[in-house]
Amino acid sequence: MSRLLTDEEIGRQLGELPGWTRQGGEISASYQAPDFPTAVRLVDEVALEAEDMDHHPDIDIRWRTVKFVLSTHSEGGLTQLDVELAHRVTQAAARLKATADG
Ligand SMILES: C[C@H](O)[C@H](O)[C@H]1CNC2=NC(N)=NC(=O)C2=N1
């Protein structure tokens, strides 16, 4: 069980998560993949991280843009789990980008 973060904690930790923004009790980021299969691969990698954490993002795929929205539903807002998952999503996107860039 993870407690709700304070505004100060959220602001400080978002500073280390480029691309992520806060909308009230959620944080979100969008990634543009080179093509649709790569966008689906990103979702697939994030699915493994989410299962590992037992913490799951809301995901929207539109062609090659993937948007992740994170919130701790049981707490009704943002907890450290969301920050941790945001880091894992960021790392998965960076790995795929490195693969795509060769
Ligand atoms: C029982 C299980 O741990 C809970 O339902 C988990 C699963 N994944 C979850 N994911 C998110 N984002 N919020 C939750 O509150 C949540 N709860």
The ligand as an SDF file (V2000), in Angstrom:
LIG
                    3D

 17 18  0  0  0  0  0  0  0  0999 V2000
   -5.2280   -6.3690   -6.3490 C   0  0  0  0  0  0  0  0  0  0  0  0
   -4.2990   -5.4980   -7.1390 C   0  0  0  0  0  0  0  0  0  0  0  0
   -3.0740   -5.3300   -6.4820 O   0  0  0  0  0  0  0  0  0  0  0  0
   -4.9010   -4.1430   -7.3790 C   0  0  0  0  0  0  0  0  0  0  0  0
   -6.1600   -4.2410   -8.0180 O   0  0  0  0  0  0  0  0  0  0  0  0
   -3.9800   -3.2290   -8.1640 C   0  0  0  0  0  0  0  0  0  0  0  0
   -3.7600   -3.6600   -9.6080 C   0  0  0  0  0  0  0  0  0  0  0  0
   -3.2200   -2.5940  -10.4210 N   0  0  0  0  0  0  0  0  0  0  0  0
   -3.4610   -1.3050  -10.1130 C   0  0  0  0  0  0  0  0  0  0  0  0
   -3.0710   -0.3360  -10.9310 N   0  0  0  0  0  0  0  0  0  0  0  0
   -3.3210    0.9410  -10.6720 C   0  0  0  0  0  0  0  0  0  0  0  0
   -2.9090    1.8830  -11.5310 N   0  0  0  0  0  0  0  0  0  0  0  0
   -3.9850    1.3000   -9.5500 N   0  0  0  0  0  0  0  0  0  0  0  0
   -4.4030    0.4090   -8.6550 C   0  0  0  0  0  0  0  0  0  0  0  0
   -5.0040    0.7860   -7.6320 O   0  0  0  0  0  0  0  0  0  0  0  0
   -4.1420   -0.9640   -8.9180 C   0  0  0  0  0  0  0  0  0  0  0  0
   -4.4820   -1.9020   -8.0710 N   0  0  0  0  0  0  0  0  0  0  0  0
  1  2  1  0
  2  3  1  0
  2  4  1  0
  4  5  1  0
  4  6  1  0
  6  7  1  0
  6 17  1  0
  7  8  1  0
  8  9  1  0
  9 10  2  0
  9 16  1  0
 10 11  1  0
 11 12  1  0
 11 13  2  0
 13 14  1  0
 14 15  2  0
 14 16  1  0
 16 17  2  0
M  END
$$$$
